[in-house]
Structure formats: C-alpha cells, structure tokens
C-alpha cells in the first residue's frame, strides 16, 4: 500500500465514530474525496458520497463501506460519579473488561476505565461465570454525579482507546478496522476511476449505522438508485487456532479479497467479479452465505428497485475487539479487483440473472 494511502487509512481509523456519532470520520472521508471526485455530498443519515461521473443516462455502480464502529453510550450516572452504559453494536463483555474508553463530551474528549469487581474479591462460584455487560461500569475519576456531569452527559458515546499500530510491514491492528477499511476501499476505487474513467458512473459511499440498523445503506441505495451495489466489509478468516473451516473454508490474512456467494448475491455480479480476479491474477477466496450475509448487502438489495448486489470482504482476525487485525495487501488487492470489475462494464452489460 502506498504511504499516502496508509496515512489516509490511519486518519480514518484513529478518529472515533460509533454508530450515530460518525461526523468527524465522515468529514475526513469527504475531505479526501474532494481532491478528485466530481461531486462530494452527504445526506440526513450521515452518509457521504463521492461521485465519479461518466454520463447521466448511464448505469450507477455503488461501492459502499460503513464508517461506524461499535462503542458504548452512557445511560446513567450514579451518586458516586460512576457511569453506567449500554453497548452500541455488539460487544463481548469479556473483551470490554479493563479497557480504556474515550468519550466524546460536549467540552472535549474524556477518558475513562471500564471497571468490575477484582477477581480476588469474587466468590469461587462467580469466577467461572461469564461477565455480563450490566456488571461493568465506567470510571472517569469523578467524585460525584455532579462532578461527572461537568464533563459528560447522558447519551454521550465512546469507543475503546486502541489506536492504529503496524505489527509488521503487512499486518496492522486497531479498533474500527471493521469497517473503516471498507470505506477506505470504496474511496480508493473511486479515486482510481477518476484517473481512468469507466463507461459507467461510480459512486463511493461511506455509510452509517451498519452496526445498529443498516439504516445508512438503505438510504444510500435508495438515493443513488444503482444498477449494481457492492458492499465492502470484513469477514472471519480461518488462520487462527480453533477456527471453523467447515463453516468458512480456507481463508487467511494475505489471501486476498473474499467473494461471497449466497441468497443476497446477484450471480452475474459474482461471476464478473470472479472473472476480473482471474484475469488480473488477483489472489482471492470464496465464502458461502446461504441466508443473510449480515452486512449492508442485505439492506441494499431491498432498497428502491433492488440493485444487483454483491459482497466483497477483507479477512480480519479478532472481530469486534480493540485489536482487529488485517493484512494491508488485502485492502489494495480489493481495490484492484473492484476497479477491474468496474472497467469491464460495457454498453449492453446485463446483470439480470
């Protein structure tokens, strides 16, 4: 990956933005898009759009990745100043224990620590039980409810404090790899298409609310009325101890983009993605999804007139944790695949099964 592309990815990921609070992330994405896109726009749900236009009467191809991440939201402040919270998206409470949280307060960011009763103080029978979210609290060092309210408010949201770090030249780890990597890919595809114009219109979308409702993807597909809508997300690899290869087959970090086949996937788009990967000699794998994909592809296929929908995924270890891990080469390979797919669309291309 080029150093400038890496710097952009790092800026996207290090900026906090749980579902419903992605404004700063979206602003970074749109600012990058203004350097090459024909039109940069946003909507009332917080989605951002970067258009690369060919002609008004030609098909629209949407490349979409969501920018929201899982987080926490303050629901109660007790008399002693401890904050009680609920999850934004899906957390494993075992992962949250002891983490630092960065909250976005009205007067600036506030850092707190997620606490629970120490293991030394637990009853023997309780040590074997899984931790529940409602037994955790957030400590910002406040001495009372009134003291806490000087810095935070009910409804303030936060994310785990876990910045972008490279483990090696190829492997990077951080919170929010799910799915700022997808939003990065979408914009890089649009950038490449701006340099070499395809026959079709291309719009990169950074969507919101995937972790809670898919609301942004529904709106984006309705607004852009695409012929083809491709969701870019992350998926579970099987290159770690205990992975279920019977479910997900042979997928590894560094094995390239993952093409999904299943009920939500248009077979013509899948076949053309596969052909593009083969023609360009892009390493790739295939994953089956017999029902829902549990991504924004499931939303976009149901929106408007119903686009020809596909899902291309990036292998990611330790999903929904502070240390989501990806291979940076997989991101660039996903860009290359999608650019080849878009460039191969010609007048008369029919995506109807």
N, C-alpha and C positions, 0 to 999 in steps of 0.2 A: 504494500500500500504506500502511495506517495506521502511524503511528510506533511504536505498541506492537507491532504485528506485525513490523515491521522489526527492532526491538530483540530480539525473541524469535528471529528467524531468525539474527541476528548471534551471539547467545549459542550457538545450536546449532552454527554453523559454526566459530566460533573455538575451541571445545573439541575437543581431539584425540581421535580414536577410530577407529583402524584396525580391521580385521576381527578379532574376538575380544577387543578391548580397548575396547568402547564404553560401559563402565559409567557414566562421567561424563556422556556425551552423553545416555544413556537417562535418567539422573536428572533432568537439566534438562527433558527432554521430559515426563516423568511429573509433575514439579512444576508445570509449566504446565497439564497436564491436570486436576489436582486442583481447579482453580478452577471447573470446570463439569461434568465427567464424572460419571456415576452410579457408575462403578466404574473404578478405575485398578489395573492388575495387571501382573505380569511373569512370565516363565517361566524354565526352566532353561537355555534357549539364549541368554537375554539380551533376548528380545523384550519390548516394552512395549505395553500395551493401554489404550485409553480408550474405555469403553462409554457410549453414549447409548441408553438402553433405552426401548422402547415397551411391548411385552408379550412374555412368554416364548415364546408359541406363534407368533410372527410371524417372518418371514424375517430373516436376518442379512446385512447388507451390509458387507463389509470394504473399507476404503480403506487401502492399505498403501504405505509408502515406507521404504527401508532407511536406516539411520543410520551404517553402517560406511563407511569410506573406504579407499583404497589407502594402503599405507605400507611400512615396512621393518622387519625383525626381525634382531637380532644373532645370528649363527651362530658366530662365532669372534672371539677377541681374541688378537692376536699378541704376541710378546715385547716389541715396541716400543710396545705400547699402542694400535695402530690396530685399529679394529673392522671386521670383515667381515660382510656382511649378505646377506640374500635379500629378495626382494620379497613383500609381502602384496598380492595382487591383481596387476594388470598394469601395469607401468611401461615406458616408453620410456627406455632408459638415457641417450639423448642429453639428455632433459629433466632427469634427475637430476643430471647433472654440475654441480658447483659450488653446489648448493643447500644451504641450512641445514636441519638436521633437528632436531626436538625429540623427544627420547626420554623415555619415562615410566619413570624409575628408581625403585627401592624407597624412596629417600630424597629424591625430588623430581625435577623435570624436569632434563634435561641437554641442552644444545645442542651439536651437532657440525656439521662441514662435510664434505660429500662431496668427496673429492679423487681426482685421477688425475694421471698424468704430464703436465706442461705441454706445450702444443703445440710450444713452441720445442725441446723435447728429443726429440720423436718423429722416427723415421726418415721420410723422404719418402713411402715406400710406405704407412706406417701412418696418415698424415694423411688419406688417402682412405677409410679403413675405418670402418665404424660402430662406435661404442663398445659394448662388451659389459658387462653388469652385473657380471660377475665380475672386471673390471679396475678397479672402483671400490671405495674404502674410505671409512670414516667416521672423522674426526679430531676427538676431543673434547678435545685438548690434553693427553692422558695421556702420561707418560714411560715407562711400562712396563705389562705386563699387570696386575701387582699394583696399580699406581696406578689403572688403568681400573676394576678390579673393586671399588674403593672407591665408585664412583658408578653403575656399570651392571653388568648380569649377562647371561649368555647367555639369549636368549629375550625380552629387553626389546624393545619395539616403539616405533616413532616415525613421525612424519609430517613432511612438508615444512613449514617455518615460513613460512606465507603467509597473513596474516590478511585478514579481510573488508574490502574497500575499495569505495566507490562511485566509479565513473568519471564518472557523471552522475547526475541525479535518478532515472533509469530503469535504468541499467546498473550491475551490481555484479559484482565479481570476487573470487575466493578459491579456495583448495583446498577440497575437500569439498562444493562445490555439488552434485556427484554423490555422495550423493543426499540430503543433509540438506534440500534444497529439497522433495523428495518427502515426507519425514517431516513437514516443516512444513505442507505442503498437507493431508496426512491429518488432522493435528490441528485445523487451521483449519476443515476440513469438519465435523468432529465438534463444534467449538465453535458453528458456525452452526446445526447440527441440534439442539443443546441449547437454543438460543434459540427455535427454531421446530420443534417435534417432528414428524418424519415418521411415517408409518404403520409403517415397518419399524424394526428395531433396527440401529443403526450402531455399528461398532467401528473406530476408527483404530488402526493398527498401525505401530509403529516397529520394523522387523525388523533382524536381524543377519546377518552372514556372506554377504551377496549377492555381494561381490567375490571370494569364495573357493569357495562351495559351494551357495548358495541355502538353506542349512540352516535359517535362521530362517523363511523364507517357507513351507517345507514344514511346519514345526511350527505356525506361526500358522494356516495354513489347516485343518490337522487339528484344532487346539484349538478354533477358533471355529465350524467346520462351516458356512461361509457358503453362502447361495444364490448370491450374486454376490461376486466378489473382483476388485477393480480395483487394479492396480499403478500407482503413480505414479513415474515415473523421468525421466531426461533423454534427449535424442536429439540427433543431429548436425543442425545447420541447414545450409543451403547458401548462406549470405550472406557467404562469405569467399572470398578468391582460391583458385582451384583446386578448389573443392567439386564433388562429383559429383552433379549434378542428375538425371542419368539414373537413379541409384540411389535418391536420397532426395527428388526432386522439389523444389518451391519452398517452402522453409521458412526463416524468418528470425526473428531475435530481435525480439520485439514482435508476431509474427503469431499469438500465442495458443497454446492447448494443441494438441497433435498427437494425433490419434486414429489408432490402429493398426488395420489390417485384416490378417488372416492366419490361419494354421493354429491358433494358440493362442487366438484371439479368438472369443468367442461372438458370432454375428452379431446376435442380438436385443439384447444389451447395446450393441454398436456402434451399431446403428440408433437405439436410445433415447438414447445419448449425442449422436449427430448431431442428433436431433430437439430435444434440450434446448438444444444450442448454437444451432440455428436459431431456436427460439422465443425465447430470451433475447438474441438478436443478439450472441452471443459470437464474436468472430473466432477461427478455427481452421483447421487444415490436416489433411490425411490422409496417412498414410505406410503403404506396403505392407510386409508382413513374411511372405513366403511359406513360411518354415520356422519356426525358432525366433525369438523376439523378443530372446533374450539378456538377459532381465530376469526378475524374480521371477514374472511371469505364467506363465512356462514351468514353474515349480515348483508354483504353487498349483493349476493345472489338473490336476495329477497327484496331488493330496493328498486323502485321505478319499474322499468320494463324488464328488468332481470338481465344483467350483463353475463357474458361468458366469463366465468370466474375460475381463478386458479390460485394455488398457494405454493410459494417457493420459500423454503425455510433455511435458516442458518443453524448448524449444530451448536448447542450451548449446554455446558455442564452446570449443575447446581442451580437450576431454575428457581426463581422466587427466593433468592438468598442474597446476602450482601456481596457475594463473591461469584457472580455469574461469569463464566469463562468461555471465551470464543477464540477461534483462530482467525486472525486478521486476513489471511489469504482467502478464507471462505467468503468474507464480505466482498472482496474485489472480484472473486470469481462469480458471485451472484450478480454483481453489476454487469460484468462482461456477458453473462448469459442473457440477461434481460435486454441489453442493448442489441444483441444479435437477434433476439426474438422480434423486437420492435422493427428493426431494419428490414426484416424478411417479409413484413406485411406489405402486400401489393394490392392494386385495384382488383376487385373481384374476389379477394380472400373471404371465404365463407366460414364462419365459426359455428354455424348451426350443426348440431350432431346429426 
